[in-house]
Amino acid sequence: MMFGDFLILGIIWFMGGLATLQALYRKKGGENLWAVYSEVAKELSLSVKEETTIGYGLPDIFGNIENKRIFIHPIVGKGTGRVAKTAFAVEHGMKINGRIMIIHSGASKLRVGRYKHTLELPCHPTFSNDYIITSQSKNNQEIVNRIFSSDVCDDFRKITSKSPKSFFGLIMESGIALYYTFGWETEKEQLKNTILNLYQLVKKMESKADYLNPNINNRLFKYTTKKGMSKQVDVALSAIVVGSGILVILGGLDVKNLWNTFMIGNLGAVLILMGTTRIYAATKMKK
């Protein structure tokens, strides 16, 4: 029985240690993001703020380049692939049926079920061999034929060739183009060039489209101007964890068995450590 108790105790501290290290690792990554994002936003006359969704106080870049809304958003290991990513978004006026997704042909495992229609790319054969284009609707083939001219294909390849190992995919839907890279982008020039190149690519695509609707308002852009509450939410949830740890320790004081009191006290201590570390990480991320 004592071995089982020690095993449980080890598991408690192991899981608590992992959660604590994760929070500290995220804080370090978040500090780098805030520093780089602030520099890029200043150089491009854009704004930077805490992201709106629950993302542990990470920053977003948003604003306008000429007449198009843009944003850059770090993603914390969720969605397709469940890995950390950076999303670059540019507004456009093209009407698309559902979504179109382009990925490297070697990354076919990233295809998701709802992109069930494989489309043909009207580019030179080497491009078509290197990339796979899928769609939620087969009716997008005509749109693809128009906007993916040879020069658009060349420009797209140039963007991905800047960071071939990090390219995740390009998703097109009505009103927005989303370019994803693996991991959090912390290289200033790469971050800046990717959004500027995507902006130029979208403009070129629009010049090929047969119809543009300037009034398309993609739902994703509404989040860019909302006040960020992710840090406050994270702090509140972490405070609940700390409070739970305190209650667990206080409850353990009434247990007559000294060993059980010790076990309960360790559980409470782990909860307090996890909660306080997350609060520290969330509130001290932005220098």
C-alpha positions in Angstrom: 0.0 0.0 0.0 2.9 2.4 0.8 4.3 1.7 -2.7 1.0 2.6 -4.2 0.9 5.8 -2.2 4.4 6.8 -3.3 3.4 6.1 -6.9 0.4 8.3 -6.6 2.5 11.0 -5.0 5.0 10.8 -7.8 2.3 11.0 -10.4 0.8 14.1 -8.7 4.2 15.9 -8.6 5.1 14.8 -12.1 1.9 16.1 -13.6 2.1 19.3 -11.6 5.7 19.8 -12.6 4.8 19.4 -16.3 2.0 22.0 -16.0 4.4 24.4 -14.2 7.2 24.0 -16.8 4.6 24.5 -19.5 3.5 27.8 -18.0 7.1 29.0 -17.6 7.9 27.9 -21.2 4.9 29.7 -22.5 5.9 32.8 -20.6 9.4 32.8 -22.2 7.9 32.3 -25.7 5.3 35.0 -25.0 7.9 37.5 -24.0 9.7 37.0 -27.3 6.4 37.4 -29.2 5.5 40.6 -27.5 8.9 42.1 -28.2 8.9 41.1 -31.9 5.3 41.8 -32.6 5.6 45.3 -31.1 8.6 46.1 -33.4 6.8 44.8 -36.5 3.6 46.6 -35.6 5.5 49.9 -35.2 7.4 49.5 -38.5 4.2 48.7 -40.5 2.1 51.3 -38.7 -0.2 48.6 -37.2 -1.4 47.9 -33.7 -0.5 45.2 -31.2 -2.8 44.0 -28.4 -3.5 41.0 -26.2 -5.4 38.4 -28.3 -9.1 38.0 -27.8 -9.4 34.3 -27.4 -8.2 32.3 -24.5 -4.5 32.3 -25.3 -2.6 33.0 -22.1 -2.0 36.7 -22.8 -0.3 36.4 -26.2 -0.2 39.3 -28.6 -2.0 39.9 -31.9 -1.0 42.3 -34.7 -3.9 44.0 -36.5 -4.7 47.0 -38.6 -4.8 48.0 -42.3 -2.3 47.8 -45.1 -3.7 50.4 -47.5 -7.4 49.4 -47.7 -7.2 45.8 -46.5 -7.5 44.6 -42.9 -4.8 42.2 -41.8 -3.9 40.3 -38.6 -1.2 38.1 -37.3 -2.2 35.6 -34.6 -0.2 33.0 -32.6 -2.1 29.7 -32.1 -1.5 27.6 -29.0 -1.6 24.0 -30.3 -5.1 23.6 -31.4 -7.0 23.0 -34.6 -5.7 21.0 -37.5 -2.6 19.2 -36.6 -2.9 20.3 -32.9 0.5 22.1 -33.0 1.5 25.7 -32.3 1.1 27.8 -35.4 1.2 31.4 -36.6 -1.7 32.7 -38.7 -1.3 35.5 -41.2 -4.6 36.9 -42.5 -5.3 39.4 -45.3 -8.8 40.6 -46.3 -10.0 40.3 -49.9 -13.2 40.7 -51.9 -13.4 37.3 -53.6 -16.5 35.1 -53.1 -15.5 31.5 -52.4 -17.7 28.5 -51.8 -16.8 27.2 -48.4 -13.0 26.9 -48.1 -10.0 26.1 -50.3 -6.9 24.7 -48.7 -3.4 24.3 -50.2 -0.7 22.2 -48.5 2.6 20.6 -49.5 2.0 17.2 -51.2 4.3 15.6 -48.6 2.0 16.8 -45.9 -1.2 15.0 -47.0 -1.7 13.6 -43.5 -2.9 17.2 -42.6 -5.9 17.0 -44.9 -9.1 17.0 -42.9 -12.3 15.3 -43.8 -14.4 18.3 -44.8 -12.0 19.2 -47.6 -13.1 16.2 -49.7 -12.8 17.7 -53.2 -9.4 17.7 -54.8 -9.0 20.5 -57.4 -6.7 20.9 -60.3 -4.1 23.7 -60.2 -3.7 25.5 -63.5 0.0 26.0 -62.9 3.1 24.4 -64.4 3.5 20.7 -63.6 6.2 21.1 -61.0 3.9 23.3 -58.9 1.0 20.9 -59.1 3.4 18.1 -58.1 4.6 20.0 -55.0 1.2 21.1 -53.7 -2.2 19.6 -53.1 -5.3 21.8 -53.3 -8.6 20.6 -51.8 -11.9 22.3 -51.3 -15.2 22.0 -49.4 -16.9 22.5 -52.7 -16.1 21.3 -56.2 -17.6 24.5 -57.5 -14.4 26.3 -56.6 -12.6 24.8 -59.5 -13.6 27.7 -61.8 -12.4 30.2 -59.2 -9.1 28.4 -58.9 -8.7 28.5 -62.6 -9.0 32.2 -62.6 -7.0 33.3 -59.7 -4.1 30.8 -59.8 -2.4 32.2 -62.9 1.3 31.3 -63.5 2.5 34.5 -61.9 0.3 33.9 -58.8 1.7 30.4 -58.5 5.2 31.7 -58.8 4.6 34.3 -56.1 3.0 31.7 -53.8 6.0 29.4 -54.2 8.3 32.3 -53.3 6.5 32.8 -50.1 6.7 29.2 -49.1 10.3 28.9 -50.2 11.3 31.6 -47.6 10.4 29.1 -44.9 9.8 25.7 -46.5 10.0 23.7 -43.3 7.5 25.9 -41.5 4.8 26.2 -44.2 1.6 24.7 -42.9 -1.0 25.7 -45.4 -3.0 28.4 -47.2 -6.7 28.6 -46.6 -9.0 30.8 -48.7 -12.6 31.6 -47.9 -14.9 34.5 -48.7 -13.3 37.7 -47.6 -10.1 36.3 -46.1 -6.9 34.5 -46.9 -5.1 32.7 -44.1 -1.5 31.6 -44.3 -0.3 29.3 -41.6 3.2 28.4 -40.5 4.3 25.8 -38.0 5.3 27.2 -34.6 5.4 30.8 -33.3 7.2 33.1 -35.6 9.8 35.1 -33.6 12.0 36.3 -36.4 11.1 40.0 -37.1 12.0 40.2 -40.8 10.3 36.8 -41.6 7.2 37.9 -39.7 7.0 41.2 -41.6 7.8 39.8 -45.0 5.3 37.0 -44.8 2.4 39.4 -44.1 3.5 41.9 -46.8 4.0 39.1 -49.4 0.6 37.6 -48.5 -0.9 41.0 -49.0 0.7 41.3 -52.5 -0.4 37.8 -53.4 -4.0 38.5 -52.4 -4.0 41.7 -54.5 -2.7 39.8 -57.5 -5.4 37.1 -57.0 -8.1 39.8 -56.9 -6.8 41.2 -60.2 -7.5 37.9 -61.8 -11.0 37.4 -60.3 -14.0 38.1 -62.4 -16.1 39.5 -59.6 -15.2 41.3 -56.4 -17.5 42.3 -53.5 -15.9 44.9 -51.3 -18.6 44.4 -48.7 -17.6 40.9 -47.7 -17.0 41.0 -44.0 -15.4 37.8 -42.8 -16.4 36.9 -39.2 -12.8 36.4 -38.2 -12.0 40.1 -38.5 -14.5 41.0 -35.8 -12.2 39.5 -33.2 -9.2 41.8 -34.1 -10.8 44.9 -32.6 -12.3 43.4 -29.5 -10.7 43.9 -26.2 -8.4 41.1 -25.2 -9.5 39.2 -22.1 -7.4 36.0 -22.4 -5.0 37.1 -19.6 -7.8 38.0 -17.2 -9.6 34.7 -17.9 -6.4 32.7 -17.4 -5.6 34.5 -14.1 -9.2 33.9 -12.9 -9.0 30.2 -13.7 -5.6 29.9 -12.1 -6.8 31.7 -9.0 -9.5 29.1 -8.7 -6.8 26.4 -8.9 -4.9 28.1 -6.1 -8.0 28.5 -4.0 -8.8 24.8 -4.5 -5.3 23.9 -3.3 -5.7 25.9 -0.2 -9.1 24.3 0.6 -7.5 20.8 0.0 -4.8 21.6 2.5 -7.2 22.9 5.1 -9.4 19.9 4.6 -6.4 17.6 5.1 -5.8 19.1 8.5 -8.9 17.4 9.9 -7.8 13.9 8.7 -6.6 11.9 11.7 -4.2 9.7 9.7 -0.8 11.5 9.5 0.1 9.8 6.2 -3.2 10.7 4.5 -2.8 14.3 5.8 0.7 14.3 4.1 -0.7 13.0 0.8 -3.6 15.5 0.8 -1.1 18.3 1.7 1.0 17.4 -1.3 -2.0 17.5 -3.6 -2.9 21.0 -2.3 0.7 22.2 -2.7 0.9 21.0 -6.3 -2.4 22.9 -7.1 -1.1 26.0 -5.5 2.2 25.7 -7.4 0.4 25.2 -10.7 -2.0 28.1 -10.1 0.6 30.7 -8.9 3.0 29.8 -11.7 0.3 30.3 -14.3 -0.7 33.6 -12.8 3.0 34.7 -12.8 3.4 33.6 -16.4 0.2 35.4 -17.6 0.8 38.7 -15.8 4.6 39.0 -16.4 4.6 38.0 -20.1 4.5 41.5 -21.5 7.5 43.5 -20.3 
